[in-house]
Amino acid sequence: FHHYMAFDGERPVAHAALYVADGIGYLGWMSTAQADRRRGAQQALIAARVETARSVSVDIIISETLTNIESSLGNLKRAGFRAVYDVEVYRSPDP
């Protein structure tokens, strides 16, 4: 596991992780503080994780996001990722 954080000065605004195993790098666990979205933090964290994955000889880099979160999907596409498949996401009803 590799963990990353983006800061505005000393204040953390976003975090992410890279998991590497068997030649595959998984970009996951991304989050940005609501007030700090659309400022480039996730794009920077994606780039840092891709760079790390390449430096440890990863063959395949994957990620996932909900397609209705257009900014997240757009960040991944700008970084060179492409959609391969869709899955339906279910949640339990509110109590």
Contacts in CASP RR format, 6 or more apart in sequence:
PFRMAT RR
TARGET T0000
AUTHOR 0000-0000-0000
METHOD contacts of the structure
MODEL  1
FHHYMAFDGERPVAHAALYVADGIGYLGWMSTAQADRRRGAQQALIAARV
ETARSVSVDIIISETLTNIESSLGNLKRAGFRAVYDVEVYRSPDP
1 17 0 8 1.000
1 18 0 8 1.000
1 19 0 8 1.000
1 20 0 8 1.000
2 17 0 8 1.000
2 18 0 8 1.000
2 19 0 8 1.000
2 20 0 8 1.000
2 49 0 8 1.000
2 52 0 8 1.000
3 15 0 8 1.000
3 16 0 8 1.000
3 17 0 8 1.000
4 15 0 8 1.000
4 16 0 8 1.000
4 17 0 8 1.000
4 18 0 8 1.000
4 45 0 8 1.000
4 48 0 8 1.000
4 49 0 8 1.000
5 12 0 8 1.000
5 14 0 8 1.000
5 15 0 8 1.000
6 12 0 8 1.000
6 13 0 8 1.000
6 14 0 8 1.000
6 15 0 8 1.000
6 32 0 8 1.000
6 41 0 8 1.000
6 42 0 8 1.000
6 44 0 8 1.000
6 45 0 8 1.000
7 13 0 8 1.000
8 36 0 8 1.000
8 39 0 8 1.000
12 33 0 8 1.000
13 32 0 8 1.000
13 33 0 8 1.000
13 36 0 8 1.000
13 39 0 8 1.000
13 41 0 8 1.000
14 30 0 8 1.000
14 31 0 8 1.000
14 32 0 8 1.000
14 33 0 8 1.000
14 36 0 8 1.000
14 41 0 8 1.000
14 42 0 8 1.000
14 45 0 8 1.000
15 29 0 8 1.000
15 30 0 8 1.000
15 31 0 8 1.000
15 45 0 8 1.000
16 27 0 8 1.000
16 28 0 8 1.000
16 29 0 8 1.000
16 30 0 8 1.000
16 31 0 8 1.000
16 42 0 8 1.000
16 45 0 8 1.000
16 46 0 8 1.000
16 49 0 8 1.000
17 27 0 8 1.000
17 28 0 8 1.000
17 29 0 8 1.000
17 30 0 8 1.000
17 49 0 8 1.000
18 25 0 8 1.000
18 26 0 8 1.000
18 27 0 8 1.000
18 28 0 8 1.000
18 49 0 8 1.000
18 52 0 8 1.000
18 53 0 8 1.000
19 25 0 8 1.000
19 26 0 8 1.000
19 28 0 8 1.000
20 26 0 8 1.000
20 53 0 8 1.000
20 56 0 8 1.000
20 58 0 8 1.000
23 57 0 8 1.000
23 58 0 8 1.000
23 59 0 8 1.000
23 60 0 8 1.000
24 58 0 8 1.000
24 59 0 8 1.000
24 60 0 8 1.000
24 61 0 8 1.000
24 62 0 8 1.000
25 53 0 8 1.000
25 58 0 8 1.000
25 60 0 8 1.000
25 61 0 8 1.000
25 62 0 8 1.000
26 61 0 8 1.000
26 62 0 8 1.000
26 63 0 8 1.000
27 46 0 8 1.000
27 49 0 8 1.000
27 50 0 8 1.000
27 53 0 8 1.000
27 61 0 8 1.000
27 62 0 8 1.000
27 63 0 8 1.000
27 76 0 8 1.000
28 63 0 8 1.000
28 64 0 8 1.000
30 42 0 8 1.000
30 45 0 8 1.000
30 65 0 8 1.000
30 72 0 8 1.000
32 41 0 8 1.000
32 42 0 8 1.000
37 71 0 8 1.000
38 71 0 8 1.000
42 71 0 8 1.000
42 72 0 8 1.000
42 75 0 8 1.000
43 75 0 8 1.000
43 78 0 8 1.000
43 79 0 8 1.000
46 63 0 8 1.000
46 75 0 8 1.000
46 76 0 8 1.000
46 79 0 8 1.000
47 79 0 8 1.000
50 61 0 8 1.000
50 79 0 8 1.000
53 61 0 8 1.000
61 81 0 8 1.000
63 76 0 8 1.000
63 81 0 8 1.000
65 72 0 8 1.000
65 73 0 8 1.000
65 76 0 8 1.000
66 72 0 8 1.000
66 73 0 8 1.000
66 89 0 8 1.000
67 73 0 8 1.000
67 83 0 8 1.000
67 86 0 8 1.000
73 83 0 8 1.000
77 83 0 8 1.000
END
